[in-house]
Structures are given as structure tokens and as C-alpha cells.
């Protein structure tokens, strides 16, 4: 797989010719909105076998070999180079294939968001998933669970050999509730009631794991939460079920804030099989325009995580969405609209604007003016930003990664998984 960034004046035909593939192959792989019009700054994943490098002015074989960690001799051999000291600018060099890392992957799906598309969303990408976390069974203050319409997603998970996880949350009226969490975490009888219901549902429907997504716990629930997870493990493991937890993105153990203080990375890491670290939502619908998952912030969270949690238990979070902000941004004003990467590309095409790329956050963005004269700023994900995240996964040597949330079209992401990893299947 190759990532190509469209420059001014390029056409799909010209790009296809340069890589020796057909227009149809590129268009179908990337689900290109308009084959006759490309956006400057748009990325295309070129479905070629292997990887190539085009020689740039001033480059030598030695510099290229250092960049890709391959010997000069190997580059000369596989490319049949007659004069290594005289490389023509623009020459396409084939790079030897490196062994792909085997990873585990997960995606959350919320059937209330995707509605009738839930089953199709899983079926479309199931070959790239190890787990499917179905969001969510919400517990109330009396220890009763509110179910979700999960059967279509479960059916497609089984069909695609994806291991389903039941997600348990402390949601109340659509918001994470500290009070609900406290009611459960301070009452042994309510905990038993919750776990009895969970086990009954898992056995009846075929769930293979339980994922705790208890958020906004506050410092007072830090230790009770770990005790509840230990109790859950005692009930789950004899039945062969997995246990996981989704945790807020922290930079250090004593990080302040109700979202962070209840999540003890080290203690929870000793109890669960793996952790979903929520490395997204720095750019959020109520905040200022910025990347949803800036790479420096992700790296900072992961640096802390690997210092206290075994790497084989770490799953790094990635977003399958972006946001469209109406400018000027006013704190407490209008919330940004969530959009898929494919929809972001369509907006840039519709309004005839170029896509920029922020090298610090490793994320694409653009601005446009709508029909009412209002200016917008859009931050989203593309092939470059996802490749940067995949490179971080490889660098860290962690268990794998996961997505929030299925139902957003992003064909390039799934192409890049194939080019970078082998996805482990457990069913």
C-alpha cells in the first residue's frame, strides 16, 4: 500500500498511470466521491503490492536506505540499479517487504447511533476486527440493566469471527453519572445483582467478554472500582470470559478531575485482561477546533500507560470521525457537528477548498464558507493521520488498537490495516 497526497493539477488517471494501477482500482479502494474532481491535499491509498519510494532531488541511495532501514545492497539488487551513484529524480524504487506485526483490534458500535445500519457496519469491516464492543448495557441506581438492541450486531460478529464484548456503563439519561457509579460501587448486594444479570445475558446471547466503561467516577470511587473489577474477574474467569476496561486518557497517576481520578491505571491493569485507553476527544464538539486525536497527546498518554501497565494489555484508541465547527468558536456556544472522514472529503470537494495537514498533531483540516456566509473549520482523519497512529502502535509494541465508533465511512483506514498488520482472530 502507498499513500499519495494529491497536488494541484493531478487527475486520477495521471496518478494511476504513475503507480501502474487502474483508475478503477484506486477509485473503488478509496470510494472516491468524484473520479473527475480531486481535492488538493486529499490522500489516496494506492492498492499496490509492497511499498515504493520516488527519488527526490538531492537524495542518495544511502539516505534512502537509512530512512527505510534497508541496506544499499538490497535496494540495488531488488531494483536492478546499474549506476548507484547516479539516481534519476523521480525513479520509483521498490522497498523490500517487512514482516507484519500481529495485533488485536476492537471497534465499539452503538446500535442507537447506527440504527438499521448496525449489522451492515460490522459486516463491512469484520475481517479487520478481533473484538466488537457493543455499547451499551447501562446500569441504574437500583442495579438493574437497561438493554440495547444488540442481536443484529451479534449475528454479524459471529458471522465474521469477531469476538463480542458486552459493554457495561454508568449512563443515566445519556450522561455518565458519578452518583450511579457510587450507588453500585458502595453496595455489595447491588454489585452481585449487576453481575448476575450480566452473566445471564452473556450466556444467553453468546458474549465472550465484559468491558467496563465506568466514567466520571471521581476520587472517592477509585479503590471501590478496582474492588468491583476484582469481583467481576472472580465471576468471569471460571467461565472463560475476557474482562476489559475503558479508561480516560491520563498523563500521570495524580491527574486531577472527576474524569481521571477514579481510574487507577496500575491497579486496574493488574486485574483486567486488557485496557482500552481513550486516546481521543481532545478536539471535541463543545471545545475549540483542533485535532480529535493529536499525536503528541496520544504519545504522552501512552508513555505513562506503558510505564505502569504491561504492554500486552494495552489497546490504543483511535477515532473514526471528525468535527465540523462553525466559526467563530465561542465557549459554551454552538456544538460542532460530528462527521465521518468520507463526509469531510465531500465537504472539501463541494466547497472547492484545499486540505491542509498539521505536522505537529498529524491531522488534516480545512476551512470553508457555507451558503449562509458562515465560516467553518473541519478537523478529521485521513490516511496520513492513521498511518502515524499505526506507526506509534508499532513503536510501542502494544497489544493493539481500537476504534470509536463504527458507522462512519472511512475506507482508507481498513486498507491501511491490511498494509500494516495481521489481525488476530480468536474465533
Secondary structure, DSSP 4 states (H G I P E B T S, - for coil): -EEEE--TT--HHHHHHHHT--HHHHHHHHT-S-TT---TT-EEEE--SSEEEEPPTT--HHHHHHHHT--HHHHHHHHT-S-TT-PPTT-EEEEPPPPPEEEEEEEEE-HHHHGGGHHHHHHHHGGG-SEEEEEEEEE-TTSPEEP---HHHHHHHHHTT-EEEEEEE-EETTEE-HHHHHHHHT-HHHHHHHHHHHHHHHHHHT--EEEEE-----GGGHHHHHHHHHHHHHHHGGGT-EEEEEEE--SSTT--STTTTT--HHHHHHHSSEEEEE---SS-TTS-S--TT-HHHHHHHHHHHHHHS-GGGEEEEEES-EEEEESSP-TTSPPPEEE-HHHHHHHHHHHT-PPEEETTTTEEEEEEE-TTS-EEEEEE--HHHHHHHHHHHHHHT-SEEEEE-TTS--HHHHHHHHHHEEE----
